[in-house]
């Protein structure tokens, strides 16, 4: 018989006393289909608050690969925080933004590294606080470009009305969040399409998700969609935008710059721990012992203080995310 089963581990440790009640509860949870979900996400009381442990979190669809990228920097940081009581570190992966929001609200994660769009969602919905800008491969800021084929007859954002555009996925800052905010700012109405073969309404800009930057470029080049949007770094990356494709394309709009990535800390983190973490990360670029760990950490070259320009860009992003949630999603 299929369709449901007992939650994982539900029947373990049963004793004669209360076994009938336990069996009934396990059956009920399994029947409702919530048992395994509950088992996968421990109750808030299941994790004790350990002030000696620094927990680094990451939203990940590939936990093994991301663990290997995060662990060396965490191992560098922890020994340098003993003076504020930190003696060990741990990595906790979240499967999506919603789970990371839960971790932050419950104090299960102390420090998160994320792109700007997701970082602002964590701030708005869980009170996470920006700690530092993250410079990757020598770049701390970038922007989004909208591009079309040279022979498309499209020359501006307004020309996209009644046409289709490819984004990456809803988690992408440069290839979803910022482009949608930009369309809204231009007075355009984004409308999700069923597929690239779907036709947008004449007064909307129809969008589809291509799942990767290289697919965005390929779909525009093959005329599956009329336009694409991703970061300026992707536009200049020959692996994301093949040179043969780029020769047939043109950029019709570029957004202002915004931070490439941010280090965030949870609300309520001990101020001494927060200050020391910030200090250690700011000094890491000048410490030879951190070089390999920094490179492994998504190609990070240094951490930078937030400046006025970055604060302004993040403020714009925060406001835009609210509008995307209200008017598009």
NORUR-V206729 format. One record per pair of residues at least 12 apart in sequence whose C-alpha atoms are under 7 Angstrom apart, sorted by sequence separation. I is the first residue (numbers start at 1). J is the second residue. If there is no record, write none. Layout:
BEGIN
i:I j:J
i:I j:J
END
This chain:
BEGIN
i:196 j:208
i:216 j:228
i:191 j:204
i:193 j:206
i:195 j:208
i:190 j:204
i:191 j:205
i:192 j:206
i:193 j:207
i:74 j:89
i:189 j:204
i:190 j:205
i:191 j:206
i:192 j:207
i:193 j:208
i:10 j:26
i:188 j:204
i:189 j:205
i:190 j:206
i:191 j:207
i:192 j:208
i:285 j:301
i:188 j:205
i:190 j:207
i:213 j:230
i:285 j:302
i:7 j:26
i:6 j:26
i:6 j:27
i:101 j:122
i:105 j:126
i:282 j:303
i:104 j:126
i:281 j:303
i:282 j:304
i:7 j:30
i:6 j:30
i:217 j:241
i:221 j:245
i:5 j:30
i:101 j:126
i:4 j:30
i:5 j:31
i:214 j:240
i:4 j:31
i:213 j:240
i:214 j:241
i:7 j:35
i:8 j:36
i:196 j:224
i:4 j:33
i:7 j:36
i:196 j:225
i:63 j:93
i:144 j:174
i:8 j:39
i:143 j:174
i:7 j:39
i:54 j:86
i:52 j:85
i:53 j:86
i:60 j:93
i:52 j:86
i:53 j:87
i:54 j:88
i:55 j:89
i:56 j:90
i:57 j:91
i:58 j:92
i:59 j:93
i:60 j:94
i:61 j:95
i:52 j:87
i:53 j:88
i:54 j:89
i:55 j:90
i:56 j:91
i:57 j:92
i:58 j:93
i:59 j:94
i:60 j:95
i:144 j:179
i:52 j:88
i:53 j:89
i:54 j:90
i:55 j:91
i:56 j:92
i:57 j:93
i:58 j:94
i:59 j:95
i:60 j:96
i:164 j:200
i:55 j:92
i:59 j:96
i:163 j:200
i:59 j:97
i:162 j:200
i:162 j:201
i:162 j:202
i:167 j:207
i:169 j:209
i:59 j:100
i:161 j:202
i:162 j:203
i:164 j:205
i:165 j:206
i:166 j:207
i:167 j:208
i:168 j:209
i:161 j:203
i:162 j:204
i:163 j:205
i:164 j:206
i:165 j:207
i:166 j:208
i:167 j:209
i:168 j:210
i:169 j:211
i:161 j:204
i:162 j:205
i:163 j:206
i:164 j:207
i:165 j:208
i:166 j:209
i:167 j:210
i:168 j:211
i:161 j:205
i:166 j:210
i:168 j:212
i:160 j:205
i:168 j:213
i:167 j:216
i:166 j:216
i:179 j:229
i:259 j:310
i:57 j:109
i:258 j:310
i:56 j:109
i:118 j:171
i:55 j:109
i:56 j:110
i:57 j:111
i:58 j:112
i:175 j:229
i:55 j:110
i:56 j:111
i:57 j:112
i:58 j:113
i:175 j:230
i:258 j:313
i:54 j:110
i:55 j:111
i:56 j:112
i:117 j:173
i:174 j:230
i:175 j:231
i:116 j:173
i:174 j:231
i:115 j:173
i:166 j:225
i:117 j:177
i:165 j:225
i:164 j:225
i:165 j:226
i:166 j:227
i:167 j:228
i:44 j:106
i:164 j:226
i:165 j:227
i:166 j:228
i:167 j:229
i:163 j:226
i:164 j:227
i:165 j:228
i:166 j:229
i:149 j:220
i:148 j:220
i:149 j:221
i:148 j:226
i:148 j:227
i:147 j:227
i:148 j:228
i:146 j:227
i:147 j:228
i:146 j:228
i:147 j:229
i:146 j:229
i:145 j:229
i:144 j:229
i:145 j:230
i:144 j:230
i:145 j:231
i:144 j:231
i:145 j:232
i:143 j:231
i:144 j:232
i:142 j:231
i:143 j:232
i:142 j:232
i:157 j:252
i:156 j:252
i:157 j:253
i:155 j:252
i:156 j:253
i:150 j:248
i:149 j:248
i:150 j:249
i:149 j:249
i:150 j:250
i:148 j:249
i:149 j:250
i:147 j:249
i:148 j:250
i:147 j:250
i:148 j:251
i:147 j:251
i:146 j:251
i:147 j:252
i:145 j:251
i:146 j:252
i:146 j:253
i:145 j:253
i:146 j:254
i:145 j:254
i:144 j:254
i:145 j:255
i:143 j:254
i:144 j:255
i:143 j:255
i:143 j:256
i:143 j:257
i:142 j:257
i:143 j:258
i:141 j:257
i:142 j:258
i:141 j:258
i:142 j:259
i:141 j:259
i:142 j:260
i:140 j:259
i:141 j:260
i:140 j:260
i:133 j:259
i:134 j:260
i:134 j:261
i:133 j:261
i:134 j:262
i:133 j:262
i:134 j:263
i:132 j:262
i:133 j:263
i:132 j:263
i:130 j:262
i:131 j:263
i:130 j:263
i:131 j:264
i:130 j:264
i:131 j:265
i:129 j:264
i:130 j:265
i:128 j:264
i:129 j:265
i:128 j:265
i:129 j:266
i:128 j:266
i:129 j:267
i:190 j:328
i:127 j:266
i:128 j:267
i:181 j:320
i:127 j:267
i:116 j:259
i:119 j:262
i:181 j:324
i:116 j:260
i:180 j:324
i:115 j:260
i:116 j:261
i:119 j:264
i:115 j:261
i:116 j:262
i:114 j:261
i:115 j:262
i:131 j:278
i:114 j:262
i:113 j:262
i:114 j:263
i:113 j:263
i:112 j:263
i:113 j:264
i:112 j:264
i:111 j:264
i:112 j:265
i:111 j:265
i:110 j:265
i:111 j:266
i:110 j:266
i:109 j:266
i:110 j:269
i:104 j:266
i:136 j:298
i:137 j:299
i:136 j:299
i:137 j:300
i:138 j:301
i:136 j:300
i:137 j:301
i:135 j:300
i:136 j:301
i:134 j:300
i:135 j:301
i:135 j:302
i:134 j:302
i:135 j:303
i:134 j:303
i:133 j:303
i:134 j:304
i:132 j:303
i:133 j:304
i:132 j:304
i:133 j:305
i:132 j:305
i:133 j:306
i:132 j:306
i:84 j:272
i:84 j:273
i:81 j:276
i:120 j:318
i:117 j:317
i:77 j:280
i:76 j:290
i:73 j:293
i:72 j:293
i:73 j:294
i:73 j:297
i:69 j:296
i:70 j:297
i:69 j:297
i:69 j:298
END
